[in-house]
């Protein structure tokens, strides 16, 4: 996994956590759900990168 991919995936997860936290704080369920989705997207991308790395070796 390249460093830029790893950073992007981590950024998605952090962005999602911030959205989720803000959504909870202000009672915005849509923003909270978007945050959870962003976190899941980051996790899935990271898992995909791990699979690609496994096949390279």
SULHU-V879077 format. One record per residue. N is the residue number from 0. SS is DSSP state (H for helix, E for strand, L for the rest). PSI is psi as a letter, one per 40 degrees, with the letter a starting at -180 (999 if undefined). OMEGA is omega in degrees with one decimal (none if undefined). Layout:
n=N ss=SS psi=PSI omega=OMEGA
n=N ss=SS psi=PSI omega=OMEGA
This chain:
n=0 ss=L psi=h omega=179.8
n=1 ss=L psi=i omega=-178.9
n=2 ss=H psi=d omega=-179.6
n=3 ss=H psi=d omega=176.6
n=4 ss=H psi=d omega=-179.8
n=5 ss=H psi=d omega=179.2
n=6 ss=H psi=d omega=179.3
n=7 ss=H psi=d omega=179.3
n=8 ss=H psi=d omega=177.7
n=9 ss=H psi=d omega=178.6
n=10 ss=H psi=d omega=177.3
n=11 ss=H psi=d omega=-179.0
n=12 ss=H psi=d omega=179.9
n=13 ss=H psi=d omega=178.5
n=14 ss=H psi=d omega=179.3
n=15 ss=H psi=d omega=179.8
n=16 ss=H psi=d omega=178.5
n=17 ss=H psi=d omega=179.2
n=18 ss=H psi=d omega=-179.0
n=19 ss=H psi=d omega=-178.6
n=20 ss=H psi=d omega=178.9
n=21 ss=H psi=d omega=178.2
n=22 ss=H psi=d omega=177.7
n=23 ss=H psi=d omega=-175.8
n=24 ss=H psi=d omega=-176.9
n=25 ss=H psi=e omega=178.4
n=26 ss=L psi=f omega=-179.5
n=27 ss=L psi=g omega=-176.8
n=28 ss=H psi=d omega=-179.8
n=29 ss=H psi=d omega=179.3
n=30 ss=H psi=d omega=177.3
n=31 ss=H psi=d omega=178.9
n=32 ss=H psi=d omega=177.1
n=33 ss=H psi=d omega=179.0
n=34 ss=H psi=d omega=178.2
n=35 ss=H psi=d omega=178.4
n=36 ss=H psi=d omega=178.6
n=37 ss=H psi=d omega=178.8
n=38 ss=H psi=d omega=179.5
n=39 ss=H psi=d omega=178.6
n=40 ss=H psi=d omega=177.7
n=41 ss=H psi=d omega=178.5
n=42 ss=H psi=d omega=-179.8
n=43 ss=H psi=d omega=178.1
n=44 ss=H psi=d omega=-179.3
n=45 ss=H psi=d omega=177.8
n=46 ss=H psi=d omega=177.5
n=47 ss=H psi=d omega=177.8
n=48 ss=H psi=d omega=178.7
n=49 ss=H psi=d omega=178.7
n=50 ss=H psi=d omega=178.7
n=51 ss=H psi=d omega=179.3
n=52 ss=H psi=d omega=-179.2
n=53 ss=H psi=d omega=-179.1
n=54 ss=H psi=e omega=178.3
n=55 ss=H psi=d omega=-175.1
n=56 ss=L psi=999 omega=none
